Amino acid sequence: MIARMSRTITSFFIEHGIVLEEDHEIYAYSFEIIISAVMSIAALTIVALLSRTVHYSALYLFGFISLRLVAGGYHAKSHLRCFLMLMVVYSTFLLLLSLLPAESALPSIVLAATSIVLVFLLAPLADKNKPISNAEAIRFRWLSRITVIAFAVVICTISVSASDNRLGFSLAVGVFTASASLPASYIKAMRSNGKTKNMEFVGKEGNNE
């Protein structure tokens, strides 16, 4: 559905001379990403309004999106899978938020520290649909490290000083969600590389026969 919508919008722009025909694939993919993001944020906004957790959810999304942009991470094979994964993780966050005592600071600090370790070890991780150059990798490596450290400082400050530590917890979970997608992306890449190598080996073995 999203792919069809993006192609329709791109065709409309081409017919009206806004974009060039040869750039059809680029704009179609760009609109596909935008539509998927808008639909996901709209769904989360509705759930946040219904659960009366708008400020907590805003902090969660801010932490997640900010770190994800510079660190990279796991990408699902389809927009539907991506949406379902996001809703499962977000629902888990809301459940933990409802169970967390307002004065509890330790979970937030642990999540922030874990996020720092994951980002320093693995970020940035590119996706086949969004490759990055060596220069960009170096820049994103430093940006991701600076970003996660800055978030950790803010999270610890809120956890120690705020009367409602669920604010720091919301930000910490968002940051942790982004950083936790790094090992998942790394494992996915290793499996893909392993399959490629096995296919190449089998092909060579077949040629030798």
C-alpha positions, 0 to 999 in steps of 0.5 A: 500500500505504501509503495503504491501511494509513493508511486502515485505521488511521484507520478503526479509530480512528474506529470506536473513537471515538478520532478524529472522522469529519470528520477522516478525511483529516487523520489518514489523511495523517498516518498515511501520512507516519508509516508511510512514515518508519518504513519508510524508517528501518527499511530504512536501519537494516537496511542500516546493520547489514549494512554495519556503519556504524551510527554513521556512518549515525546521523550521516548521518540526524541531519544530514539529518532535522534540517536537512530539518525546518526548511529544507524541500526536494524531495518526490517524487510518491509514497512509492515514489519517495521511498523509492527516491531515499532508498535511492539517495542513502544507497547513494551515501553508503555507497560514498563512505564506503568510499572516503574515507580516514579522515584526509581532512578537505577533503570534509567542509569543502567539503560544509559550506560548500556547504550553508551557501550553499544554505540561505542562498539558498533555505531555507525551501522549502514543499511544496504538501502542507505550506504555510507562512505568512509568519510561519512562513517567517521563523521557518524561515529563521532556524532553517535558517540557525542549524542549518546554521551549527551543523552546519558548526561541528561538522563542521569541528571533527570534521574537524580534531580527530578521528582518524576524519574519516569521522564528520564526513563522515557528518554533512556528507553528511547535511546536504548531502543536505538542502540539495541538495534545495532547488535540486531543489525550487526547479526543480520549483516553477518548472516547475510555475508555468511550466506553470500560466502557460502553461495560463492563457495558452492558456485566455485565448487560447482565450476570445478566439477 
